[in-house]
């Protein structure tokens, strides 16, 4: 079982989605995250152990390497894709309650902005860290964020913007969320966003990279 966990963590860290995936070259023709997850479950490894002993450590290493510029967006996307393949095998256990997540994270790109790569990376990293993700997609109005907050009480919120022109929409959304739900923790991110802007608009946290958001949420959950 320990060998399966190690192989699964390796597959996720290096982006081996399934056996037919040609990437990465050193794992060509070997089982990927999907097969190894199913094998682990069949061998009696608990879903919680798969998450806590393989997926979370692997994605943590990926996040650290990305933060240190040792890997870049394409490699990170492959790792996230491999993690997603593994998570697909674990989904029934989340639904049944066999896996307890750390909490719920609602994320979306703000109104007027259709960019989603950064948002998707953050979503995948946070999900790989043991959280339930509610992805509202792109061009998300303040009203949709508020509806999601009402539907998932106690959830954390993440707003993404890639355009300087949509930073005003981010500010409006954050201020209205904070006005109606002052106890809700709001994270912001995106290329034009910085720490100063985060404080200016009343958000709680700014992360320059996905791992920063994961680390912040994990501190809040502990």
N, C-alpha and C positions, 0 to 999 in steps of 0.2 A: 504493500500500500504506500509506503514511504517513497518508493521508487516512482510510482505513478504520480504522486503529488509533485515530486521534483521535476519529472518530465513535463507535467502540465504547466508548472510555473515557468519552465524554460520555453515552452511553446508560446505562452502568452507574452513573456518578456521579449521574445525575438520575432513575434508576429506570425507564427505558424498556425493558420486558421484551421485547416483540415488536411487530410493526407494528400489530396490532389493539388493542394496549393504549392506552387514552385518556390515560394518565399518562406524563410530565408534559404539560400543555397545549401548551407550546412545541415539543414534538416529535410532536404528533399527526399521524398518517398517514405518519410516517417509519419507516424500518426500525429495529427495536429490537436489543437485544443478541444475540438468537438469530440473526436474519438476518445481522447484520453479522459475527458470528463465522464463520458458514458461508461468507459471501462472502470473508472474509479467508483462510480455509483454501483455498478454491478458487483464490484469487489467488496462492497460494504462500507466504503468511505462515506461519511455523513456529508450531506450538502453543506453544512456549516463549516466542516473541516476543509472542504474544497475551496470555499470562499475565503476563509481566514488563513489557511496554510499555503494556498497556491495563488489565488487570484489577487488578493490584496497585497501580499508582498511583491508579486511580480509587477503589478501596476505602480507600486511605490518606487520600485527600482527604475521603471520606465520614466516616471515623473521626475525623479532625481537626475537621470541622465539628460532629459530634455532641458531641465533647468540649468544644467552645467554645459549645455551646448555640445554634448557628446553624441546626441542623436537629434534628428530634425523632424519636421512635421510628417513627411512620408513614413518614416519608421514608426513614429508614434501612432499614426493612423492604423498601420498594420497590427501593432500590438493591441490597440483598442478593438480592432475587428476580431482578433483572436479571442480577446476577453469576451466580446459579445457572443461569439460562437459557443464559448463555454457557458455563459450565462443562459443561453437558449435552452441548454440541457437542465439548468437549475430552476427555470421559471416556474414549473409546477410546484416546486417546494416553497417558493416565495408565496405563491397564491394560497397554498394550503396552510401557511403559517409555520412550516417546519424550519424555515430560516427567518430569524428575526433581524431586520435591518436596523441600522443606526438611526434612521429617520427618513424624512421625505424632503427632497430638494426639487423645487419648481424652477425651471429655467426657460428663458425665451430671449430671442433677439427683439429689440424694441421696435415700436411702430415706425414704419418708413424704411427699415433696414432689412434687406433680404439675405444678408451674409450669414452662413451657418457653420463654416468649418471650425472656427474657434469655439462656438457654442457646443458643437458636437464633440469636440475633443474634451471640453470640460465635463460634459454629460457622461461620457464614457469613463473618464478618470474617476469621477465621483461615484458612479455606479460600481466601478471596480473596487472602490474603497468601502463598499458595503452599504450603500445608500439606495433607497428607492427613488427613481427619477421620474418626474412628470415633465416631459418636454413639450412646451407649447408651440415650438417651431419658430418661424420668423415673422416679422411685421406684426408683433403682438401688441395690442392696445392695452392701455392701463386697465380697462374694464375686464379684459380676459385674465390679467394677472390677479385682479381682485376676486374674480369668480373662482379662480384656482385656490386662492388663499382661503376662501369660505369653504371650499370643498375639502381641503386638506389642512385642518387646523393644526397649528404648531409647526408647519413646514417652513423650511428656509427658502429664500428666494434669490435667484440669480438673474441679472439683467446684462445682456451683451449688446455692444454697439461697435461697429467698425468704421462708421462714417462720422466725421465731425459734425455734419449737418443733422445727425439724429441724436447727438448728445443732449440736445434740448428736450427731446422726447423722453430720454432716459431720466433726466432731471424731473420732468413733470410726473412720470410714473413713480419714481422713488418718493417724491414729496407727497403724492396722494396716498400711496401705500402706507407711509409712515403716519400720515394724518389719521387714517382710518384704522390702522393696525400698528400702533406705536411699538408694540413688543415684538413685531416680526423682524427677524434678522435678514437684512438685504445685502447681497454681494453684487459688485459690479465689475465689469471687465471689458476688454476690447482694445484695439490698437490706439485710439486717441485718448483713452481713459487713463488717469493716473491717480495717485494718492490724494493730491490736492483737490482734484475734482470730486473724488469720492466723499471727502469730508464736506466740501462745499454744498453738495446736494443732499447731504444727510444720510448717505448710505453707511453701512456698518463696516464693510471690508472691501478692499481692492486687492486683487492678486494679479501680478504680471504674467503668471503662467498657471496652468491647470493644477499643478501639484500644490501651489500655494493655497488654492481654494480647498483642496482635499485636506490639507493639514489644518486649516482654520476650522473646517467643519468637524473634523475628528477631535480637535481640542474642545469645541463646544459640546460635543456629544459625550465626552469622557467625564 
